[in-house]
Amino acid sequence: MDTTWIIIWLVVAAGLFAWAWRAGHLARLTLYVQQTKEELRKCTWPSWDELKGSTVVVGISILILGLFTVAVDQILVQLFYLFKI
């Protein structure tokens, strides 16, 4: 029983592969991967110092946004308690 299912799935996978090959999907996928690699080679990547600086900026921004959210939440909670909403 298990061997039968394995054979069935292998045949299905082979059929799908043959269909993708014949329809040209594999050639397009290969071309896409090659073009993606080529574009990534053109990219300029940040230096270690730039990366550390950006990480600090993101961390500070998250902290400020978090503190702002907590402050607004506390103000709204106090207003709701004040007006018994």
HTML snippet that shows the backbone in 3Dmol.js (N, CA, C, O; Angstrom):
<script src="https://3Dmol.org/build/3Dmol-min.js"></script>
<div id="view" style="width:600px;height:400px;position:relative"></div>
<script>
const pdb = `
ATOM      1  N   MET A   1       0.823  -1.196   0.000  1.00  0.00           N
ATOM      2  CA  MET A   1       0.000   0.000   0.000  1.00  0.00           C
ATOM      3  C   MET A   1       0.868   1.261   0.000  1.00  0.00           C
ATOM      4  O   MET A   1       0.630   2.173  -0.792  1.00  0.00           O
ATOM      5  N   ASP A   2       1.873   1.321   0.882  1.00  0.00           N
ATOM      6  CA  ASP A   2       2.742   2.496   0.922  1.00  0.00           C
ATOM      7  C   ASP A   2       3.546   2.642  -0.361  1.00  0.00           C
ATOM      8  O   ASP A   2       3.732   3.753  -0.857  1.00  0.00           O
ATOM      9  N   THR A   3       4.013   1.554  -0.889  1.00  0.00           N
ATOM     10  CA  THR A   3       4.790   1.593  -2.126  1.00  0.00           C
ATOM     11  C   THR A   3       3.935   2.100  -3.280  1.00  0.00           C
ATOM     12  O   THR A   3       4.425   2.826  -4.145  1.00  0.00           O
ATOM     13  N   THR A   4       2.684   1.728  -3.297  1.00  0.00           N
ATOM     14  CA  THR A   4       1.775   2.169  -4.351  1.00  0.00           C
ATOM     15  C   THR A   4       1.618   3.685  -4.313  1.00  0.00           C
ATOM     16  O   THR A   4       1.672   4.348  -5.348  1.00  0.00           O
ATOM     17  N   TRP A   5       1.423   4.231  -3.103  1.00  0.00           N
ATOM     18  CA  TRP A   5       1.270   5.682  -2.978  1.00  0.00           C
ATOM     19  C   TRP A   5       2.544   6.423  -3.380  1.00  0.00           C
ATOM     20  O   TRP A   5       2.490   7.490  -3.993  1.00  0.00           O
ATOM     21  N   ILE A   6       3.665   5.854  -3.033  1.00  0.00           N
ATOM     22  CA  ILE A   6       4.935   6.475  -3.415  1.00  0.00           C
ATOM     23  C   ILE A   6       5.073   6.515  -4.930  1.00  0.00           C
ATOM     24  O   ILE A   6       5.476   7.532  -5.494  1.00  0.00           O
ATOM     25  N   ILE A   7       4.745   5.432  -5.575  1.00  0.00           N
ATOM     26  CA  ILE A   7       4.823   5.361  -7.035  1.00  0.00           C
ATOM     27  C   ILE A   7       3.850   6.350  -7.669  1.00  0.00           C
ATOM     28  O   ILE A   7       4.189   7.028  -8.639  1.00  0.00           O
ATOM     29  N   ILE A   8       2.627   6.429  -7.113  1.00  0.00           N
ATOM     30  CA  ILE A   8       1.633   7.358  -7.651  1.00  0.00           C
ATOM     31  C   ILE A   8       2.135   8.792  -7.546  1.00  0.00           C
ATOM     32  O   ILE A   8       2.025   9.557  -8.504  1.00  0.00           O
ATOM     33  N   TRP A   9       2.687   9.166  -6.390  1.00  0.00           N
ATOM     34  CA  TRP A   9       3.183  10.530  -6.216  1.00  0.00           C
ATOM     35  C   TRP A   9       4.394  10.812  -7.095  1.00  0.00           C
ATOM     36  O   TRP A   9       4.554  11.929  -7.586  1.00  0.00           O
ATOM     37  N   LEU A  10       5.239   9.824  -7.298  1.00  0.00           N
ATOM     38  CA  LEU A  10       6.373  10.006  -8.202  1.00  0.00           C
ATOM     39  C   LEU A  10       5.908  10.238  -9.638  1.00  0.00           C
ATOM     40  O   LEU A  10       6.463  11.076 -10.348  1.00  0.00           O
ATOM     41  N   VAL A  11       4.900   9.499 -10.056  1.00  0.00           N
ATOM     42  CA  VAL A  11       4.363   9.668 -11.407  1.00  0.00           C
ATOM     43  C   VAL A  11       3.723  11.049 -11.548  1.00  0.00           C
ATOM     44  O   VAL A  11       3.903  11.721 -12.564  1.00  0.00           O
ATOM     45  N   VAL A  12       2.971  11.472 -10.517  1.00  0.00           N
ATOM     46  CA  VAL A  12       2.351  12.799 -10.554  1.00  0.00           C
ATOM     47  C   VAL A  12       3.430  13.885 -10.616  1.00  0.00           C
ATOM     48  O   VAL A  12       3.325  14.823 -11.406  1.00  0.00           O
ATOM     49  N   ALA A  13       4.464  13.756  -9.782  1.00  0.00           N
ATOM     50  CA  ALA A  13       5.542  14.740  -9.777  1.00  0.00           C
ATOM     51  C   ALA A  13       6.256  14.769 -11.123  1.00  0.00           C
ATOM     52  O   ALA A  13       6.571  15.844 -11.632  1.00  0.00           O
ATOM     53  N   ALA A  14       6.513  13.610 -11.699  1.00  0.00           N
ATOM     54  CA  ALA A  14       7.166  13.544 -13.006  1.00  0.00           C
ATOM     55  C   ALA A  14       6.284  14.172 -14.081  1.00  0.00           C
ATOM     56  O   ALA A  14       6.783  14.856 -14.974  1.00  0.00           O
ATOM     57  N   GLY A  15       4.991  13.944 -13.998  1.00  0.00           N
ATOM     58  CA  GLY A  15       4.060  14.542 -14.958  1.00  0.00           C
ATOM     59  C   GLY A  15       4.046  16.060 -14.856  1.00  0.00           C
ATOM     60  O   GLY A  15       4.056  16.758 -15.871  1.00  0.00           O
ATOM     61  N   LEU A  16       4.022  16.569 -13.628  1.00  0.00           N
ATOM     62  CA  LEU A  16       4.053  18.012 -13.434  1.00  0.00           C
ATOM     63  C   LEU A  16       5.365  18.625 -13.930  1.00  0.00           C
ATOM     64  O   LEU A  16       5.369  19.695 -14.538  1.00  0.00           O
ATOM     65  N   PHE A  17       6.472  17.938 -13.665  1.00  0.00           N
ATOM     66  CA  PHE A  17       7.768  18.405 -14.141  1.00  0.00           C
ATOM     67  C   PHE A  17       7.800  18.435 -15.672  1.00  0.00           C
ATOM     68  O   PHE A  17       8.271  19.401 -16.271  1.00  0.00           O
ATOM     69  N   ALA A  18       7.295  17.373 -16.295  1.00  0.00           N
ATOM     70  CA  ALA A  18       7.275  17.312 -17.763  1.00  0.00           C
ATOM     71  C   ALA A  18       6.397  18.420 -18.331  1.00  0.00           C
ATOM     72  O   ALA A  18       6.762  19.049 -19.325  1.00  0.00           O
ATOM     73  N   TRP A  19       5.254  18.663 -17.718  1.00  0.00           N
ATOM     74  CA  TRP A  19       4.361  19.735 -18.174  1.00  0.00           C
ATOM     75  C   TRP A  19       5.044  21.098 -18.045  1.00  0.00           C
ATOM     76  O   TRP A  19       4.982  21.913 -18.966  1.00  0.00           O
ATOM     77  N   ALA A  20       5.700  21.350 -16.895  1.00  0.00           N
ATOM     78  CA  ALA A  20       6.371  22.633 -16.681  1.00  0.00           C
ATOM     79  C   ALA A  20       7.505  22.818 -17.690  1.00  0.00           C
ATOM     80  O   ALA A  20       7.712  23.917 -18.204  1.00  0.00           O
ATOM     81  N   TRP A  21       8.229  21.752 -17.967  1.00  0.00           N
ATOM     82  CA  TRP A  21       9.329  21.808 -18.931  1.00  0.00           C
ATOM     83  C   TRP A  21       8.781  22.124 -20.326  1.00  0.00           C
ATOM     84  O   TRP A  21       9.286  23.007 -21.019  1.00  0.00           O
ATOM     85  N   ARG A  22       7.762  21.401 -20.714  1.00  0.00           N
ATOM     86  CA  ARG A  22       7.203  21.538 -22.051  1.00  0.00           C
ATOM     87  C   ARG A  22       6.552  22.911 -22.255  1.00  0.00           C
ATOM     88  O   ARG A  22       6.607  23.469 -23.350  1.00  0.00           O
ATOM     89  N   ALA A  23       5.939  23.449 -21.201  1.00  0.00           N
ATOM     90  CA  ALA A  23       5.260  24.747 -21.304  1.00  0.00           C
ATOM     91  C   ALA A  23       6.247  25.909 -21.224  1.00  0.00           C
ATOM     92  O   ALA A  23       5.869  27.055 -21.467  1.00  0.00           O
ATOM     93  N   GLY A  24       7.495  25.631 -20.888  1.00  0.00           N
ATOM     94  CA  GLY A  24       8.504  26.677 -20.839  1.00  0.00           C
ATOM     95  C   GLY A  24       8.613  27.364 -19.485  1.00  0.00           C
ATOM     96  O   GLY A  24       9.328  28.357 -19.346  1.00  0.00           O
ATOM     97  N   HIS A  25       7.906  26.841 -18.486  1.00  0.00           N
ATOM     98  CA  HIS A  25       7.952  27.450 -17.157  1.00  0.00           C
ATOM     99  C   HIS A  25       9.338  27.326 -16.514  1.00  0.00           C
ATOM    100  O   HIS A  25       9.787  28.244 -15.827  1.00  0.00           O
ATOM    101  N   LEU A  26      10.001  26.217 -16.732  1.00  0.00           N
ATOM    102  CA  LEU A  26      11.327  26.023 -16.136  1.00  0.00           C
ATOM    103  C   LEU A  26      12.351  26.957 -16.768  1.00  0.00           C
ATOM    104  O   LEU A  26      13.240  27.460 -16.081  1.00  0.00           O
ATOM    105  N   ALA A  27      12.232  27.191 -18.062  1.00  0.00           N
ATOM    106  CA  ALA A  27      13.152  28.114 -18.733  1.00  0.00           C
ATOM    107  C   ALA A  27      12.948  29.533 -18.214  1.00  0.00           C
ATOM    108  O   ALA A  27      13.913  30.267 -17.999  1.00  0.00           O
ATOM    109  N   ARG A  28      11.682  29.918 -18.014  1.00  0.00           N
ATOM    110  CA  ARG A  28      11.403  31.258 -17.482  1.00  0.00           C
ATOM    111  C   ARG A  28      11.900  31.387 -16.051  1.00  0.00           C
ATOM    112  O   ARG A  28      12.414  32.436 -15.662  1.00  0.00           O
ATOM    113  N   LEU A  29      11.749  30.327 -15.267  1.00  0.00           N
ATOM    114  CA  LEU A  29      12.239  30.355 -13.889  1.00  0.00           C
ATOM    115  C   LEU A  29      13.761  30.492 -13.864  1.00  0.00           C
ATOM    116  O   LEU A  29      14.304  31.254 -13.064  1.00  0.00           O
ATOM    117  N   THR A  30      14.442  29.763 -14.731  1.00  0.00           N
ATOM    118  CA  THR A  30      15.897  29.857 -14.820  1.00  0.00           C
ATOM    119  C   THR A  30      16.326  31.264 -15.218  1.00  0.00           C
ATOM    120  O   THR A  30      17.264  31.813 -14.639  1.00  0.00           O
ATOM    121  N   LEU A  31      15.652  31.849 -16.196  1.00  0.00           N
ATOM    122  CA  LEU A  31      15.963  33.209 -16.630  1.00  0.00           C
ATOM    123  C   LEU A  31      15.728  34.199 -15.491  1.00  0.00           C
ATOM    124  O   LEU A  31      16.528  35.111 -15.283  1.00  0.00           O
ATOM    125  N   TYR A  32      14.638  34.019 -14.758  1.00  0.00           N
ATOM    126  CA  TYR A  32      14.329  34.898 -13.624  1.00  0.00           C
ATOM    127  C   TYR A  32      15.428  34.834 -12.565  1.00  0.00           C
ATOM    128  O   TYR A  32      15.852  35.870 -12.052  1.00  0.00           O
ATOM    129  N   VAL A  33      15.886  33.642 -12.237  1.00  0.00           N
ATOM    130  CA  VAL A  33      16.940  33.479 -11.231  1.00  0.00           C
ATOM    131  C   VAL A  33      18.235  34.134 -11.720  1.00  0.00           C
ATOM    132  O   VAL A  33      18.914  34.811 -10.948  1.00  0.00           O
ATOM    133  N   GLN A  34      18.574  33.941 -12.974  1.00  0.00           N
ATOM    134  CA  GLN A  34      19.790  34.549 -13.524  1.00  0.00           C
ATOM    135  C   GLN A  34      19.709  36.080 -13.494  1.00  0.00           C
ATOM    136  O   GLN A  34      20.683  36.741 -13.133  1.00  0.00           O
ATOM    137  N   GLN A  35      18.564  36.643 -13.868  1.00  0.00           N
ATOM    138  CA  GLN A  35      18.404  38.091 -13.856  1.00  0.00           C
ATOM    139  C   GLN A  35      18.431  38.638 -12.428  1.00  0.00           C
ATOM    140  O   GLN A  35      18.964  39.720 -12.182  1.00  0.00           O
ATOM    141  N   THR A  36      17.857  37.886 -11.493  1.00  0.00           N
ATOM    142  CA  THR A  36      17.874  38.310 -10.095  1.00  0.00           C
ATOM    143  C   THR A  36      19.302  38.349  -9.570  1.00  0.00           C
ATOM    144  O   THR A  36      19.682  39.304  -8.893  1.00  0.00           O
ATOM    145  N   LYS A  37      20.094  37.330  -9.870  1.00  0.00           N
ATOM    146  CA  LYS A  37      21.498  37.312  -9.455  1.00  0.00           C
ATOM    147  C   LYS A  37      22.248  38.504 -10.040  1.00  0.00           C
ATOM    148  O   LYS A  37      23.042  39.145  -9.352  1.00  0.00           O
ATOM    149  N   GLU A  38      21.993  38.793 -11.302  1.00  0.00           N
ATOM    150  CA  GLU A  38      22.663  39.907 -11.971  1.00  0.00           C
ATOM    151  C   GLU A  38      22.296  41.240 -11.310  1.00  0.00           C
ATOM    152  O   GLU A  38      23.167  42.086 -11.108  1.00  0.00           O
ATOM    153  N   GLU A  39      21.039  41.433 -10.978  1.00  0.00           N
ATOM    154  CA  GLU A  39      20.610  42.675 -10.327  1.00  0.00           C
ATOM    155  C   GLU A  39      21.185  42.792  -8.920  1.00  0.00           C
ATOM    156  O   GLU A  39      21.539  43.889  -8.487  1.00  0.00           O
ATOM    157  N   LEU A  40      21.282  41.683  -8.206  1.00  0.00           N
ATOM    158  CA  LEU A  40      21.847  41.724  -6.856  1.00  0.00           C
ATOM    159  C   LEU A  40      23.328  42.073  -6.877  1.00  0.00           C
ATOM    160  O   LEU A  40      23.836  42.666  -5.925  1.00  0.00           O
ATOM    161  N   ARG A  41      24.025  41.716  -7.944  1.00  0.00           N
ATOM    162  CA  ARG A  41      25.438  42.096  -8.068  1.00  0.00           C
ATOM    163  C   ARG A  41      25.586  43.603  -8.248  1.00  0.00           C
ATOM    164  O   ARG A  41      26.609  44.173  -7.868  1.00  0.00           O
ATOM    165  N   LYS A  42      24.580  44.251  -8.822  1.00  0.00           N
ATOM    166  CA  LYS A  42      24.626  45.695  -9.049  1.00  0.00           C
ATOM    167  C   LYS A  42      24.321  46.489  -7.779  1.00  0.00           C
ATOM    168  O   LYS A  42      24.635  47.677  -7.700  1.00  0.00           O
ATOM    169  N   CYS A  43      23.718  45.844  -6.794  1.00  0.00           N
ATOM    170  CA  CYS A  43      23.323  46.546  -5.569  1.00  0.00           C
ATOM    171  C   CYS A  43      24.545  46.958  -4.763  1.00  0.00           C
ATOM    172  O   CYS A  43      25.570  46.276  -4.753  1.00  0.00           O
ATOM    173  N   THR A  44      24.409  48.078  -4.098  1.00  0.00           N
ATOM    174  CA  THR A  44      25.440  48.474  -3.153  1.00  0.00           C
ATOM    175  C   THR A  44      24.940  48.109  -1.765  1.00  0.00           C
ATOM    176  O   THR A  44      23.839  48.491  -1.368  1.00  0.00           O
ATOM    177  N   TRP A  45      25.738  47.383  -1.050  1.00  0.00           N
ATOM    178  CA  TRP A  45      25.353  46.912   0.271  1.00  0.00           C
ATOM    179  C   TRP A  45      25.964  47.834   1.311  1.00  0.00           C
ATOM    180  O   TRP A  45      27.061  48.355   1.112  1.00  0.00           O
ATOM    181  N   PRO A  46      25.251  48.041   2.436  1.00  0.00           N
ATOM    182  CA  PRO A  46      25.771  48.962   3.455  1.00  0.00           C
ATOM    183  C   PRO A  46      27.032  48.410   4.117  1.00  0.00           C
ATOM    184  O   PRO A  46      27.228  47.201   4.232  1.00  0.00           O
ATOM    185  N   SER A  47      27.878  49.350   4.548  1.00  0.00           N
ATOM    186  CA  SER A  47      29.061  48.933   5.297  1.00  0.00           C
ATOM    187  C   SER A  47      28.626  48.547   6.708  1.00  0.00           C
ATOM    188  O   SER A  47      27.481  48.771   7.099  1.00  0.00           O
ATOM    189  N   TRP A  48      29.545  47.968   7.457  1.00  0.00           N
ATOM    190  CA  TRP A  48      29.246  47.533   8.815  1.00  0.00           C
ATOM    191  C   TRP A  48      28.842  48.724   9.690  1.00  0.00           C
ATOM    192  O   TRP A  48      27.919  48.614  10.496  1.00  0.00           O
ATOM    193  N   ASP A  49      29.528  49.859   9.534  1.00  0.00           N
ATOM    194  CA  ASP A  49      29.196  51.055  10.319  1.00  0.00           C
ATOM    195  C   ASP A  49      27.817  51.605   9.946  1.00  0.00           C
ATOM    196  O   ASP A  49      27.047  52.001  10.821  1.00  0.00           O
ATOM    197  N   GLU A  50      27.509  51.627   8.652  1.00  0.00           N
ATOM    198  CA  GLU A  50      26.193  52.086   8.219  1.00  0.00           C
ATOM    199  C   GLU A  50      25.092  51.173   8.763  1.00  0.00           C
ATOM    200  O   GLU A  50      24.033  51.643   9.181  1.00  0.00           O
ATOM    201  N   LEU A  51      25.350  49.883   8.752  1.00  0.00           N
ATOM    202  CA  LEU A  51      24.371  48.914   9.248  1.00  0.00           C
ATOM    203  C   LEU A  51      24.130  49.103  10.738  1.00  0.00           C
ATOM    204  O   LEU A  51      22.987  49.069  11.192  1.00  0.00           O
ATOM    205  N   LYS A  52      25.206  49.303  11.504  1.00  0.00           N
ATOM    206  CA  LYS A  52      25.052  49.531  12.942  1.00  0.00           C
ATOM    207  C   LYS A  52      24.289  50.821  13.197  1.00  0.00           C
ATOM    208  O   LYS A  52      23.421  50.859  14.068  1.00  0.00           O
ATOM    209  N   GLY A  53      24.596  51.880  12.452  1.00  0.00           N
ATOM    210  CA  GLY A  53      23.899  53.152  12.625  1.00  0.00           C
ATOM    211  C   GLY A  53      22.419  53.037  12.313  1.00  0.00           C
ATOM    212  O   GLY A  53      21.584  53.574  13.040  1.00  0.00           O
ATOM    213  N   SER A  54      22.095  52.347  11.245  1.00  0.00           N
ATOM    214  CA  SER A  54      20.686  52.169  10.881  1.00  0.00           C
ATOM    215  C   SER A  54      19.956  51.339  11.928  1.00  0.00           C
ATOM    216  O   SER A  54      18.789  51.597  12.225  1.00  0.00           O
ATOM    217  N   THR A  55      20.630  50.353  12.484  1.00  0.00           N
ATOM    218  CA  THR A  55      20.016  49.527  13.518  1.00  0.00           C
ATOM    219  C   THR A  55      19.703  50.359  14.758  1.00  0.00           C
ATOM    220  O   THR A  55      18.649  50.188  15.370  1.00  0.00           O
ATOM    221  N   VAL A  56      20.602  51.247  15.126  1.00  0.00           N
ATOM    222  CA  VAL A  56      20.367  52.126  16.279  1.00  0.00           C
ATOM    223  C   VAL A  56      19.171  53.039  15.996  1.00  0.00           C
ATOM    224  O   VAL A  56      18.322  53.224  16.867  1.00  0.00           O
ATOM    225  N   VAL A  57      19.092  53.609  14.795  1.00  0.00           N
ATOM    226  CA  VAL A  57      17.984  54.488  14.437  1.00  0.00           C
ATOM    227  C   VAL A  57      16.658  53.729  14.508  1.00  0.00           C
ATOM    228  O   VAL A  57      15.674  54.256  15.026  1.00  0.00           O
ATOM    229  N   VAL A  58      16.624  52.519  14.003  1.00  0.00           N
ATOM    230  CA  VAL A  58      15.402  51.716  14.043  1.00  0.00           C
ATOM    231  C   VAL A  58      15.034  51.394  15.486  1.00  0.00           C
ATOM    232  O   VAL A  58      13.861  51.481  15.852  1.00  0.00           O
ATOM    233  N   GLY A  59      16.001  51.026  16.308  1.00  0.00           N
ATOM    234  CA  GLY A  59      15.728  50.718  17.711  1.00  0.00           C
ATOM    235  C   GLY A  59      15.157  51.914  18.461  1.00  0.00           C
ATOM    236  O   GLY A  59      14.195  51.774  19.216  1.00  0.00           O
ATOM    237  N   ILE A  60      15.748  53.087  18.256  1.00  0.00           N
ATOM    238  CA  ILE A  60      15.255  54.306  18.915  1.00  0.00           C
ATOM    239  C   ILE A  60      13.847  54.643  18.416  1.00  0.00           C
ATOM    240  O   ILE A  60      12.989  55.041  19.205  1.00  0.00           O
ATOM    241  N   SER A  61      13.613  54.488  17.130  1.00  0.00           N
ATOM    242  CA  SER A  61      12.284  54.766  16.574  1.00  0.00           C
ATOM    243  C   SER A  61      11.231  53.843  17.175  1.00  0.00           C
ATOM    244  O   SER A  61      10.128  54.285  17.496  1.00  0.00           O
ATOM    245  N   ILE A  62      11.560  52.581  17.327  1.00  0.00           N
ATOM    246  CA  ILE A  62      10.628  51.629  17.929  1.00  0.00           C
ATOM    247  C   ILE A  62      10.349  52.009  19.377  1.00  0.00           C
ATOM    248  O   ILE A  62       9.202  51.956  19.821  1.00  0.00           O
ATOM    249  N   LEU A  63      11.373  52.385  20.108  1.00  0.00           N
ATOM    250  CA  LEU A  63      11.204  52.786  21.507  1.00  0.00           C
ATOM    251  C   LEU A  63      10.302  54.017  21.605  1.00  0.00           C
ATOM    252  O   LEU A  63       9.395  54.044  22.437  1.00  0.00           O
ATOM    253  N   ILE A  64      10.529  55.021  20.786  1.00  0.00           N
ATOM    254  CA  ILE A  64       9.712  56.236  20.808  1.00  0.00           C
ATOM    255  C   ILE A  64       8.258  55.913  20.452  1.00  0.00           C
ATOM    256  O   ILE A  64       7.334  56.384  21.114  1.00  0.00           O
ATOM    257  N   LEU A  65       8.063  55.113  19.411  1.00  0.00           N
ATOM    258  CA  LEU A  65       6.708  54.741  19.009  1.00  0.00           C
ATOM    259  C   LEU A  65       6.015  53.945  20.109  1.00  0.00           C
ATOM    260  O   LEU A  65       4.828  54.148  20.366  1.00  0.00           O
ATOM    261  N   GLY A  66       6.739  53.045  20.757  1.00  0.00           N
ATOM    262  CA  GLY A  66       6.159  52.274  21.854  1.00  0.00           C
ATOM    263  C   GLY A  66       5.758  53.153  23.023  1.00  0.00           C
ATOM    264  O   GLY A  66       4.674  52.985  23.583  1.00  0.00           O
ATOM    265  N   LEU A  67       6.622  54.090  23.399  1.00  0.00           N
ATOM    266  CA  LEU A  67       6.298  55.001  24.497  1.00  0.00           C
ATOM    267  C   LEU A  67       5.105  55.888  24.141  1.00  0.00           C
ATOM    268  O   LEU A  67       4.257  56.144  24.996  1.00  0.00           O
ATOM    269  N   PHE A  68       5.024  56.356  22.907  1.00  0.00           N
ATOM    270  CA  PHE A  68       3.895  57.152  22.464  1.00  0.00           C
ATOM    271  C   PHE A  68       2.598  56.347  22.544  1.00  0.00           C
ATOM    272  O   PHE A  68       1.575  56.862  22.995  1.00  0.00           O
ATOM    273  N   THR A  69       2.639  55.096  22.111  1.00  0.00           N
ATOM    274  CA  THR A  69       1.450  54.243  22.146  1.00  0.00           C
ATOM    275  C   THR A  69       0.990  54.014  23.580  1.00  0.00           C
ATOM    276  O   THR A  69      -0.207  54.074  23.860  1.00  0.00           O
ATOM    277  N   VAL A  70       1.921  53.755  24.487  1.00  0.00           N
ATOM    278  CA  VAL A  70       1.569  53.555  25.891  1.00  0.00           C
ATOM    279  C   VAL A  70       0.983  54.829  26.477  1.00  0.00           C
ATOM    280  O   VAL A  70       0.001  54.766  27.217  1.00  0.00           O
ATOM    281  N   ALA A  71       1.559  55.980  26.166  1.00  0.00           N
ATOM    282  CA  ALA A  71       1.064  57.254  26.692  1.00  0.00           C
ATOM    283  C   ALA A  71      -0.355  57.532  26.210  1.00  0.00           C
ATOM    284  O   ALA A  71      -1.214  57.898  27.012  1.00  0.00           O
ATOM    285  N   VAL A  72      -0.613  57.365  24.926  1.00  0.00           N
ATOM    286  CA  VAL A  72      -1.953  57.598  24.383  1.00  0.00           C
ATOM    287  C   VAL A  72      -2.941  56.618  24.995  1.00  0.00           C
ATOM    288  O   VAL A  72      -4.065  57.000  25.319  1.00  0.00           O
ATOM    289  N   ASP A  73      -2.546  55.371  25.157  1.00  0.00           N
ATOM    290  CA  ASP A  73      -3.413  54.362  25.766  1.00  0.00           C
ATOM    291  C   ASP A  73      -3.765  54.756  27.201  1.00  0.00           C
ATOM    292  O   ASP A  73      -4.926  54.660  27.598  1.00  0.00           O
ATOM    293  N   GLN A  74      -2.791  55.191  27.970  1.00  0.00           N
ATOM    294  CA  GLN A  74      -3.056  55.582  29.355  1.00  0.00           C
ATOM    295  C   GLN A  74      -3.974  56.807  29.424  1.00  0.00           C
ATOM    296  O   GLN A  74      -4.854  56.875  30.281  1.00  0.00           O
ATOM    297  N   ILE A  75      -3.770  57.761  28.529  1.00  0.00           N
ATOM    298  CA  ILE A  75      -4.634  58.944  28.493  1.00  0.00           C
ATOM    299  C   ILE A  75      -6.068  58.538  28.168  1.00  0.00           C
ATOM    300  O   ILE A  75      -7.005  59.002  28.818  1.00  0.00           O
ATOM    301  N   LEU A  76      -6.243  57.691  27.185  1.00  0.00           N
ATOM    302  CA  LEU A  76      -7.590  57.255  26.814  1.00  0.00           C
ATOM    303  C   LEU A  76      -8.249  56.453  27.933  1.00  0.00           C
ATOM    304  O   LEU A  76      -9.445  56.614  28.174  1.00  0.00           O
ATOM    305  N   VAL A  77      -7.497  55.592  28.622  1.00  0.00           N
ATOM    306  CA  VAL A  77      -8.049  54.830  29.744  1.00  0.00           C
ATOM    307  C   VAL A  77      -8.520  55.781  30.836  1.00  0.00           C
ATOM    308  O   VAL A  77      -9.607  55.602  31.384  1.00  0.00           O
ATOM    309  N   GLN A  78      -7.722  56.781  31.157  1.00  0.00           N
ATOM    310  CA  GLN A  78      -8.108  57.740  32.193  1.00  0.00           C
ATOM    311  C   GLN A  78      -9.345  58.547  31.772  1.00  0.00           C
ATOM    312  O   GLN A  78     -10.212  58.825  32.600  1.00  0.00           O
ATOM    313  N   LEU A  79      -9.429  58.918  30.503  1.00  0.00           N
ATOM    314  CA  LEU A  79     -10.617  59.632  30.017  1.00  0.00           C
ATOM    315  C   LEU A  79     -11.861  58.753  30.100  1.00  0.00           C
ATOM    316  O   LEU A  79     -12.931  59.232  30.474  1.00  0.00           O
ATOM    317  N   PHE A  80     -11.733  57.489  29.761  1.00  0.00           N
ATOM    318  CA  PHE A  80     -12.873  56.574  29.843  1.00  0.00           C
ATOM    319  C   PHE A  80     -13.334  56.409  31.278  1.00  0.00           C
ATOM    320  O   PHE A  80     -14.534  56.391  31.549  1.00  0.00           O
ATOM    321  N   TYR A  81     -12.380  56.288  32.207  1.00  0.00           N
ATOM    322  CA  TYR A  81     -12.744  56.192  33.621  1.00  0.00           C
ATOM    323  C   TYR A  81     -13.386  57.494  34.122  1.00  0.00           C
ATOM    324  O   TYR A  81     -14.313  57.460  34.931  1.00  0.00           O
ATOM    325  N   LEU A  82     -12.899  58.620  33.647  1.00  0.00           N
ATOM    326  CA  LEU A  82     -13.412  59.918  34.080  1.00  0.00           C
ATOM    327  C   LEU A  82     -14.873  60.105  33.636  1.00  0.00           C
ATOM    328  O   LEU A  82     -15.713  60.572  34.405  1.00  0.00           O
ATOM    329  N   PHE A  83     -15.149  59.734  32.396  1.00  0.00           N
ATOM    330  CA  PHE A  83     -16.495  59.898  31.862  1.00  0.00           C
ATOM    331  C   PHE A  83     -17.335  58.641  31.990  1.00  0.00           C
ATOM    332  O   PHE A  83     -18.482  58.625  31.542  1.00  0.00           O
ATOM    333  N   LYS A  84     -16.798  57.589  32.589  1.00  0.00           N
ATOM    334  CA  LYS A  84     -17.486  56.308  32.821  1.00  0.00           C
ATOM    335  C   LYS A  84     -18.101  55.752  31.524  1.00  0.00           C
ATOM    336  O   LYS A  84     -19.274  55.380  31.473  1.00  0.00           O
ATOM    337  N   ILE A  85     -17.279  55.714  30.509  1.00  0.00           N
ATOM    338  CA  ILE A  85     -17.732  55.197  29.207  1.00  0.00           C
ATOM    339  C   ILE A  85     -17.580  53.704  29.195  1.00  0.00           C
ATOM    340  O   ILE A  85     -17.901  53.059  28.198  1.00  0.00           O
TER     341      ILE A  85
END
`;
const viewer = $3Dmol.createViewer("view");
viewer.addModel(pdb, "pdb");
viewer.setStyle({}, {cartoon: {color: "spectrum"}});
viewer.zoomTo();
viewer.render();
</script>
